[in-house]
Amino acid sequence: MLISGGVDSAVAAYRLMEQGHDLHLFYIRIGMDDDEGDCSAEEDIEMCRFIAKRYNLPFDVVTLHQEYWDNVMEYALRTVRQGLTPNPDIMCNKMIKFGFFEQRWGREFDLTATGHYASTVERDGKKYLATAVDPVKDQTDFLARISYEQLLHLTFPLGDIPKSRVREIAIETRMPNAYRKDSQGICFLGKINYNDFIRRHLGERPGPIIEIETGKKLGEHRGYWFHTIGQRKGLGLSGGPWFVVKKNVRDNAIYVSRGYDTEKQYGRLLHIQETKFITEDPWGADCDGVEISFKNRHTPDFTSARLTRLDEGEYVIESADKIQGIAPGQFAVIYDPTRTLCLGSGIITGRPIR
């Protein structure tokens, strides 16, 4: 059981014990430089030790510092530098929690459990990643890059209950973290401010903020890597709302458009590459306008769409609704039309549709 010190993983462990499972608790530690920010893991680890001692469970702290920085953070910084929008949490799950951890420790056990809000189901002898009953807390979009081999070894004890019930269980069992706030921020990096993190590693590079309709310079930003398509806050412009609708990496320019309903903010077509299906490719070469649901950001809302295959790993999602802030680099997560199964994901590109 991967435990974080938070209420979700603690209740997940409790539910597994109630079901009669024999647990071994693990905390994955990603070390930080002393000047990197307020990211100490000591409080989390102490909470985990307390829970392990209370239920008489074995507990180990394992370190994957170098693996995390060589893979997840390298990916995040490289993507941001290219002017794209990364998702470190998706890559952290695939490469660290269910990658390096599984290879070195998890494989010794029958299953690895986490406190993610997700489920698994069996259909026709195959295992599928399924959405949680709590649509607001559902985290299948953060798991949409895992492989089938990884899925086979996973279980998610919280997928069948809402977050409110998790809190109730924690209070009823008098867990020490029952009222602890949910963690925020980049996977493993805790309280660190994202912009401060980017500034530390990429620095600042002032450039113009330009109104896309008129070409008029409205202000100045501190580097295109601090901004993403669809962003509204943090621009420092009056008379808004203003939204980032385009970035020019070569000229270090940010283009904005004013108003909630400007067409410059919206699109219906998402071109995706490096598409991976978790359990299987449901359609193969016959994927021509098949009905799906999808998400292009972490939200409880699904959007209906049609999916068409262009080439190996290359698809077009044609959304039924206008989508605000389609950002290259983000993951488009593909679900079945019933919004029950998380089928896989692809990386949104800025490449024109053929």
Disulfide bonds with the S-S distance in Angstrom:
Cys92-Cys187 2.41
